[in-house]
Amino acid sequence: MARPRRIDKLLVQQAQLASTTATSVAALRRCQAVLLPALLGATLEQTAAALGVCRASVANLQQAFRREQAPNSPIPKRGGRRRSHLTLDEEKVFLKPWLEQAGSGTVVVVSPLRAALSQQLGQPVKPSVIYRLLARHGWRKVAPDTRHPKSQPEVQEAWKKNSRRSWQPC
């Protein structure tokens, strides 16, 4: 058998007060999701049947009521970078010397960057971590140009037209 839910008495008082001044069905439903289990000892299934919602919605309604009553409480919300090695500001500080090096015209190689990050973190880091870090901060892989900057297309075309063929078709 599941353990009974313990609901704070202050929260029950707030729910009773809020239920008398509720102006919408959603607000009343949030209050009832707290009051029914607390005052009547109803289970989540019984509360869900009384409110006309599914079992999981009762817990969501209770949580919404708690957030509504204490908007500044430190209730963690989903989202964010939960598995990050560094914060975004720490990443910017880490990349600053490499940015200065790249600004001077030097090509930044991933392997020394990876070694520096693993030394700072104190654990090995895979190359994909570095590539994602660089992409996150707007860095891109510089590809070589498709043509030489000093090439002369007119001279190349003239050579193609006037040169002897080194091979003959069959």
N, C-alpha and C positions, 0 to 999 in steps of 0.2 A: 504494500500500500504506500502511496506517495505521502511525503511529509506534508502536514497542513501548512498553508501559507500564513505567515505572520505579517500583519500589516500594522504599521505604526499608528498609534492612537491619534496623534496629531494629524496625520494624513486622513484618518477617518473623519475627524472633526472638520477638516478643510473640505472633504468631499460632501459632507452633510450640508455645510454652508453653501458650497458651490451648486449643489443640486437644487436648492431653493431659488437660486438666482440664475439658473441656466436659461439661456435664450435660444438654444438650438438643440436639435435632437442629438447631434454628435457630442455636445458638451454634457448633456444629461447621460448619455451612454457611457462616457468616460467616468463620470461620478458613480454610476451604478456598477461599473466594473470593479470599483474599489469597495463600494458599500456592501454588495451582496456577499462576497466571501468573508468580509470582516464582521458584519453583523449577524448574518444567518449561517455562517460556516459552510457556504456552498463551495463545491469544487469548481474547477475551471470548466468542466463539461456542463455542470448545472447552470453556472453563470452564463456560459455561451448559449445554452438553450433558452434561458430567460431573456437574454438580450437579442437573440436571433442572429448571432454571428458564429463563426467557427471558434474552436478552442484556442488556437494561436492568436486570434484577434483579441481575446480577453487580456492576455498578457501585454499585447501591444497597446491596448486602451489604458491599462493601468500605468504603463510606462509613459504614455503621452500625458496622462493626468499628473504624474510626478514632475515631469518636465515643465508642465504648465504652471504648477504651483511654486516651483523653485527654479526659475529660468537661469539663475546664475550659478547653480550647483555644478560641480565638476563631474557631470555624467559623461563618460566617454561615448563618442559617436563613431560610427563606422566611417571609413574613408581615410585618406592620408597615406603617407609613406610609412608603413608599419615595419618593413624589413630593410630599411635603408641603413647603410653603414655610417653615413655622415648626413647632416642636415644640408639644405641647399646653400646656406651661408658658408658652412664649413667647406663644401665642395668648391665654392667660388674662391675662398682663401687658398685652398689646395692648388687650384688651377692657375692662380695669379702668376707665379714665376714661369709657368709653362706658356702662359699667354704672352708675357713679355719676350720670351725666347722666340715664339712664333711671330711676334710683331717685328722682330729684327730680321726676319727672313729665313730663319732656321726651320727646317722641317722637324716637327715633333714626332718622335717615334714612340710607339705604344709600350714597348718593353721596359724602358727606364721609368715611364710614367706608372706602369703596373708595379714595378719594384718599389717605387717611392710610396705608392698607396698602401701596398702590403706592409711596408715598414711602419708607416704611420698607424695603421690599424692593428698591427701585431698579429696578423693572420694572413694566409695566402689568399690571393684574389685571382679570379679567372679573367681571361682577356675580355670576355663579354661584358663584365662589369665596367671596364674602362671604356669600351665602345659606347655603352649606354650612357655613362657619365658624360662623355664628350658630346653625344647627341643631345642630351638633356640641356646642355649649355650652349647649343647652337654651333658646335664645331662640326666640320665636315671633312671628308677625305678629299684631298686635293688630287685631281687626276691630271696627268700630263696633257698638254695641248695636242690636238690632232695634227697640227702642222708646225714646222719650225718658224719662229718669229721672223727670221731673216730670209725665208724662202721667197722666190720670185716666180709666181705662177706663169707669167708670160714666157720666161726663159725655159721653163720646164715644158710648156706646150710646144714651143719652137723646136726643142730638142726631140720631142716625140715625133713631130712631123718630118723632120729632116734626117733622123738617124736611120742607119741600116738595120734591117731586122736581123736579129741574131738567130731566129728560127723561122722556118718556112712551114706553112700548113701542108698536110699530106695531100 
